[in-house]
Amino acid sequence: MVSTTLKWVTGILEGLLAIPIAGGLFILGSGWQPLLFMFVLHLITLVFSVKDSRFSAGSVLGLITSVVGVIPGVGWFMHTITAIVLIIDASISSKAMNRAK
């Protein structure tokens, strides 16, 4: 399902943004554009998750993270938690898809 793939993608990208110093420098050096990009990507993932009747809390958490990501310490913490939630959710969704086949 598309929602599962998008959860993997957003989880990995959130994990990259959570890398201390490097993630912050990337966000600052890009003029905060990665946060806007991630907000839109999480919104798209949320729409597909709802359409597929899948768990969507990770995408909602990602939307919140994209907004509060401008606060240095809070942003790092939120990117880390969001990455973990999305990757666990994607893993569970992948296992469910494999069982359904």
Stockholm file with secondary structure:
# STOCKHOLM 1.0

chainA/1-101         MVSTTLKWVTGILEGLLAIPIAGGLFILGSGWQPLLFMFVLHLITLVFSVKDSRFSAGSVLGLITSVVGVIPGVGWFMHTITAIVLIIDASISSKAMNRAK
#=GR chainA/1-101 SS CHHHHHHHHHHHHHHHHTSTTHHHHHHHHTTTHHHHHHHHHHHHHHHHHHHTTCCCHHHHHHHHHHHHTTSHHHHHHHHHHHHHHHHHHHHHHHHHHHHHC
#=GC SS_cons         CHHHHHHHHHHHHHHHHTSTTHHHHHHHHTTTHHHHHHHHHHHHHHHHHHHTTCCCHHHHHHHHHHHHTTSHHHHHHHHHHHHHHHHHHHHHHHHHHHHHC
//
